[in-house]
Amino acid sequence: MANVKLYDQNKQEVGAIDLADDVFQVEVKPEILHLVVRAHLAKLRAGTVSVKTRGTVRGGGKKPWRQKGTGRARAGSSRSPLWRGGAIVHGPQPRDYGFKVNKQIRKQALKMALSSRFVANDMLVVDKLQFDIAKTKNFVACAEKLGLKKALIVVGEKDSNLSLSARNVPDICVLDSQSINVYEILKYPQMLIDSKAVTALQERLQ
């Protein structure tokens, strides 16, 4: 186990904490991280765009003119895809872009993402991050002391005061240990995690 320094929210050292090697020091395989990030982004796609086909466009039930004798091409409906105002052929329809990634692969990718932050020394462990009131000014002052510029903050339990204080600060994301994902870890170059989140992640991933 790696023994790392534990800080308070003023970045004063208050102790140390052990990080499990099989969670924070696993071998990073970029192809697995790439697969899981692709799956995450695919699930975020709305897939709600839709166009009308001949079966759904309104009108066009009456034959525009008789079949023969007019000198014009045959026409059975004014909603033909060839006509202005007609239907669309092979257009987009509502769909789900997501694809399945095995649970063990997703679990391993999360370990790799955490390990990449720890090995690169981009992870700061704090005892707790707590605010008595929801005030952006207080959070900004705390972030400056901790040296946070573009960071993911992971807490063990949801804290409304912390979330409300940080939500208007650009390039800062606050997630609890149950909501953490590979994409958010890799998106932010800095990571701050509290001791409760460390314990929760180690119990979940070991």
Secondary structure as GFF3:
##gff-version 3
##sequence-region A 1 206
A	DSSP	beta_strand	2	7	.	.	.	ID=ss1
A	DSSP	beta_strand	13	19	.	.	.	ID=ss2
A	DSSP	alpha_helix	21	24	.	.	.	ID=ss3
A	DSSP	alpha_helix	30	44	.	.	.	ID=ss4
A	DSSP	alpha_helix	103	119	.	.	.	ID=ss5
A	DSSP	beta_strand	123	126	.	.	.	ID=ss6
A	DSSP	alpha_helix	136	146	.	.	.	ID=ss7
A	DSSP	beta_strand	151	155	.	.	.	ID=ss8
A	DSSP	alpha_helix	160	166	.	.	.	ID=ss9
A	DSSP	beta_strand	172	176	.	.	.	ID=ss10
A	DSSP	alpha_helix	182	187	.	.	.	ID=ss11
A	DSSP	beta_strand	190	194	.	.	.	ID=ss12
A	DSSP	alpha_helix	195	205	.	.	.	ID=ss13
###
